[in-house]
Amino acid sequence: MARAATNRRMLVVTLLAWTIGIVIFFPILWTALTSFKTEAEAVATPPTFLAFDWTLENYTEVQQRSDYFLHFWNSVVISVGSTLLGLLVAVPAAWSMAFVPGKRTRDVLMWMLSTKMLPPVGVLIPIYLLFRDFGLLDSRIGLVIVLTLINLPIIVWMLFTYFREIPGEILEAARMDGAGLRDEILFVLLPMAVPGIASTLLLNIILAWNEAFWTLNLSASQSAPLTAFIASYSSPEGLFYAKLSAASTMAVAPILVLGWFSQKQLVRGLTFGAVK
């Protein structure tokens, strides 16, 4: 009886997991299918799922109209650059909070997290004026800086959580053996936290890749990433759904592939220290 109940429970959980997965993935699948339709078929009522004339015309027109590889390269530079810069700042911050905590450490962490609740539009004008005065508008370095700042609280929080799972006695032993602060972090702490650091890197690359508000408002032609590439297919004349779907598919495909191949590392990092 107990085994039968367990099997039923596992069956229900499996069906529920598949249902949630299909619901989440369906918009992506529908976007990909729409990208192979003509504009007339894309807005047809009732919509067609597979019974339509497949065409690559939208992808051809998208590549002729826009420099996809420039936008792609901008996305790579901005997402990877902001993540590495954030990691460079967050590692010592998370180390000090995890191993040398003060009375206000928890308050500082909560304050950092609270900044994520601020509506971005509330600080758009001052940041725009600062970027204009420092010549950072429509520049990759400007977007790297702003994306580093908006994702830094998440990086610090994640690294702080992972570092707390590492016994402090190991670092004390390293100090007794003559390791300085640099050696302690580089050769003891970071190798032990590789799963957590890897998941932090992957998650923040995804967040930076998908960021639209700041990239649309602080970039133009030279530094525009793939989010601006997608937005360019919304015009005063209306939405071209098939071409917009093609541009969206081309924009999300690289990050989907990265997520697919790194899912084990991501799950391993997110569960780092969960089981003692």
PLY file of the C-alpha trace (Angstrom):
ply
format ascii 1.0
element vertex 276
property float x
property float y
property float z
element edge 275
property int vertex1
property int vertex2
end_header
0.00 0.00 0.00
2.78 2.38 0.93
4.61 1.68 -2.33
1.42 2.19 -4.35
0.78 5.52 -2.60
4.36 6.58 -3.28
4.03 5.65 -6.96
0.80 7.62 -7.27
2.42 10.60 -5.60
5.39 10.42 -7.96
3.03 10.14 -10.95
1.11 13.23 -9.84
4.33 15.18 -9.25
5.70 14.14 -12.65
2.50 15.13 -14.46
2.42 18.44 -12.61
6.07 19.14 -13.47
5.46 18.36 -17.16
2.35 20.55 -17.19
4.21 23.50 -15.67
7.12 22.98 -18.06
4.84 22.92 -21.12
2.95 26.03 -19.96
6.23 27.91 -19.46
7.77 26.72 -22.74
4.69 27.18 -24.93
5.12 30.97 -25.54
8.69 30.33 -26.71
7.50 27.52 -28.99
4.68 29.68 -30.37
7.09 32.54 -31.05
9.43 30.19 -32.91
6.57 28.78 -34.98
5.23 32.26 -35.79
8.65 33.25 -37.09
8.21 30.74 -39.94
4.79 32.13 -40.98
3.90 34.93 -43.33
2.53 38.13 -41.82
-0.98 37.16 -42.91
-0.73 33.73 -41.29
0.76 35.22 -38.13
-2.44 37.20 -37.46
-4.89 34.67 -38.89
-7.98 33.76 -36.87
-8.21 31.03 -35.78
-4.43 30.64 -35.48
-2.69 27.74 -37.16
-0.28 25.57 -35.21
1.59 23.47 -37.77
-0.63 23.58 -40.85
0.87 26.59 -42.60
3.35 27.31 -45.38
6.75 27.36 -43.71
9.05 30.11 -44.90
12.46 31.60 -44.03
11.52 34.95 -45.50
11.28 36.64 -42.10
14.80 35.60 -41.09
16.15 36.79 -44.42
14.47 40.18 -44.08
15.56 40.56 -40.45
19.21 39.98 -41.35
18.99 42.33 -44.32
17.40 45.08 -42.25
19.59 44.83 -39.13
23.13 43.84 -38.28
22.27 40.87 -36.08
25.87 39.95 -35.30
26.66 43.47 -34.06
23.71 43.30 -31.64
24.73 39.77 -30.65
28.30 40.83 -29.93
27.07 43.81 -27.92
24.91 41.48 -25.81
27.86 39.17 -25.20
30.20 42.00 -24.18
27.63 43.73 -21.97
26.31 40.62 -20.19
29.68 38.93 -19.65
31.47 42.20 -18.85
28.89 43.33 -16.28
28.87 39.88 -14.65
32.68 39.71 -14.34
32.89 43.27 -13.04
30.13 42.53 -10.54
31.94 39.39 -9.42
35.15 41.36 -8.92
33.33 43.73 -6.56
31.05 41.18 -4.92
33.63 38.55 -3.89
35.44 40.72 -1.29
32.12 42.22 -0.15
30.52 38.79 0.35
33.71 37.47 2.01
33.75 40.27 4.58
30.04 39.88 5.36
30.25 36.08 5.63
33.46 35.73 7.64
33.90 39.12 9.34
30.28 40.10 10.05
29.45 43.25 11.95
26.39 44.34 13.87
24.87 45.92 10.77
25.77 43.23 8.24
22.21 41.96 7.95
20.91 45.51 7.65
23.38 46.26 4.86
22.32 43.13 3.00
18.65 44.02 3.34
19.35 47.57 2.19
21.18 46.28 -0.88
18.28 43.99 -1.69
15.77 46.81 -1.20
17.38 48.76 -4.04
16.01 46.11 -6.43
12.51 47.25 -5.46
13.13 50.76 -6.77
11.34 51.38 -10.10
14.09 51.95 -12.69
12.18 54.82 -14.25
12.54 56.71 -10.96
16.30 57.15 -11.50
16.35 57.20 -15.29
16.70 60.99 -15.67
19.67 61.48 -13.27
21.49 58.46 -14.68
20.81 59.61 -18.23
22.21 63.07 -17.43
25.29 61.56 -15.77
25.90 59.33 -18.76
25.47 62.31 -21.10
27.95 64.44 -19.15
30.54 61.66 -18.95
30.13 60.64 -22.58
28.80 57.16 -21.76
25.60 57.28 -23.81
25.46 54.61 -26.52
28.61 52.93 -25.22
29.25 49.37 -24.12
31.21 50.47 -21.07
28.27 52.59 -19.93
25.87 49.65 -20.17
28.39 47.39 -18.43
28.53 49.84 -15.52
24.79 50.29 -15.14
24.02 46.57 -15.44
26.74 45.82 -12.91
25.14 48.22 -10.46
21.59 46.91 -10.86
22.63 43.23 -10.56
25.27 43.70 -7.86
22.84 43.12 -4.94
21.89 39.73 -6.38
25.54 38.74 -6.90
26.48 39.76 -3.35
23.50 37.97 -1.83
24.16 34.74 -3.72
27.89 34.70 -2.95
27.21 35.58 0.69
24.85 32.59 0.93
27.40 30.24 -0.64
30.32 31.53 1.42
28.40 31.01 4.66
28.23 27.28 3.87
32.04 27.03 3.92
33.43 26.29 7.39
35.42 29.22 8.73
37.88 26.77 10.31
39.27 25.98 6.86
40.18 29.62 6.30
41.67 29.84 9.79
43.83 26.81 9.03
45.01 28.51 5.84
45.95 31.62 7.84
47.88 29.49 10.35
49.82 28.01 7.43
50.85 31.52 6.42
48.27 32.35 3.75
47.61 36.03 3.30
44.22 37.54 2.51
44.76 37.30 -1.25
45.88 33.65 -1.08
43.05 32.84 1.30
40.42 34.12 -1.15
42.03 32.98 -4.41
43.36 29.55 -3.45
41.07 28.42 -0.62
37.71 30.18 -0.70
37.02 30.48 -4.43
37.92 26.85 -5.36
35.58 25.59 -2.63
32.75 27.82 -3.86
33.08 27.01 -7.58
29.52 25.57 -7.91
27.99 28.63 -6.28
30.14 31.04 -8.29
29.27 29.24 -11.53
25.53 29.46 -10.85
25.91 33.13 -9.91
27.74 33.85 -13.17
25.16 32.02 -15.26
22.17 33.62 -13.56
23.57 37.14 -13.89
24.55 36.62 -17.53
20.93 35.66 -18.18
19.62 38.69 -16.27
21.95 41.05 -18.13
21.16 39.44 -21.49
17.43 39.95 -20.93
17.65 43.50 -19.55
15.57 45.81 -21.73
14.77 49.01 -19.85
18.30 50.37 -19.49
19.56 49.07 -22.82
16.69 50.73 -24.70
17.12 54.07 -22.93
20.93 54.31 -22.83
21.91 52.84 -26.19
21.32 53.70 -29.84
23.11 52.31 -32.87
26.63 51.47 -31.65
26.04 49.61 -28.38
22.45 48.36 -28.81
22.16 44.70 -27.71
19.62 42.13 -28.82
16.84 43.59 -26.66
17.00 46.76 -28.76
17.21 44.56 -31.85
13.81 43.08 -30.93
12.28 46.45 -30.08
13.20 47.83 -33.50
10.41 45.74 -35.03
7.76 47.76 -33.22
6.99 50.81 -35.35
4.29 53.52 -35.60
2.87 51.60 -38.57
2.13 48.65 -36.28
3.64 45.37 -35.21
5.01 42.96 -37.78
4.36 39.81 -35.80
6.17 37.34 -38.02
9.31 39.46 -38.30
9.12 40.36 -34.60
8.91 36.65 -33.80
11.92 35.94 -36.00
13.94 38.66 -34.29
12.85 37.39 -30.85
13.80 33.81 -31.71
17.23 34.92 -32.91
17.70 36.94 -29.72
16.69 34.28 -27.19
18.20 31.27 -28.96
21.81 31.82 -27.72
20.78 32.22 -24.07
18.42 29.23 -24.31
21.25 27.08 -25.65
23.54 28.31 -22.86
20.90 27.54 -20.25
20.25 24.11 -21.69
23.89 23.01 -21.67
24.62 24.54 -18.25
21.46 23.46 -16.44
23.29 20.86 -14.35
25.85 23.41 -13.17
23.10 25.93 -12.47
21.02 23.49 -10.40
24.13 22.25 -8.61
25.11 25.79 -7.70
21.63 26.82 -6.59
21.46 23.78 -4.27
25.06 24.23 -3.05
25.14 23.58 0.68
21.47 22.59 0.83
22.28 19.01 1.90
24.72 18.50 4.72
0 1
1 2
2 3
3 4
4 5
5 6
6 7
7 8
8 9
9 10
10 11
11 12
12 13
13 14
14 15
15 16
16 17
17 18
18 19
19 20
20 21
21 22
22 23
23 24
24 25
25 26
26 27
27 28
28 29
29 30
30 31
31 32
32 33
33 34
34 35
35 36
36 37
37 38
38 39
39 40
40 41
41 42
42 43
43 44
44 45
45 46
46 47
47 48
48 49
49 50
50 51
51 52
52 53
53 54
54 55
55 56
56 57
57 58
58 59
59 60
60 61
61 62
62 63
63 64
64 65
65 66
66 67
67 68
68 69
69 70
70 71
71 72
72 73
73 74
74 75
75 76
76 77
77 78
78 79
79 80
80 81
81 82
82 83
83 84
84 85
85 86
86 87
87 88
88 89
89 90
90 91
91 92
92 93
93 94
94 95
95 96
96 97
97 98
98 99
99 100
100 101
101 102
102 103
103 104
104 105
105 106
106 107
107 108
108 109
109 110
110 111
111 112
112 113
113 114
114 115
115 116
116 117
117 118
118 119
119 120
120 121
121 122
122 123
123 124
124 125
125 126
126 127
127 128
128 129
129 130
130 131
131 132
132 133
133 134
134 135
135 136
136 137
137 138
138 139
139 140
140 141
141 142
142 143
143 144
144 145
145 146
146 147
147 148
148 149
149 150
150 151
151 152
152 153
153 154
154 155
155 156
156 157
157 158
158 159
159 160
160 161
161 162
162 163
163 164
164 165
165 166
166 167
167 168
168 169
169 170
170 171
171 172
172 173
173 174
174 175
175 176
176 177
177 178
178 179
179 180
180 181
181 182
182 183
183 184
184 185
185 186
186 187
187 188
188 189
189 190
190 191
191 192
192 193
193 194
194 195
195 196
196 197
197 198
198 199
199 200
200 201
201 202
202 203
203 204
204 205
205 206
206 207
207 208
208 209
209 210
210 211
211 212
212 213
213 214
214 215
215 216
216 217
217 218
218 219
219 220
220 221
221 222
222 223
223 224
224 225
225 226
226 227
227 228
228 229
229 230
230 231
231 232
232 233
233 234
234 235
235 236
236 237
237 238
238 239
239 240
240 241
241 242
242 243
243 244
244 245
245 246
246 247
247 248
248 249
249 250
250 251
251 252
252 253
253 254
254 255
255 256
256 257
257 258
258 259
259 260
260 261
261 262
262 263
263 264
264 265
265 266
266 267
267 268
268 269
269 270
270 271
271 272
272 273
273 274
274 275
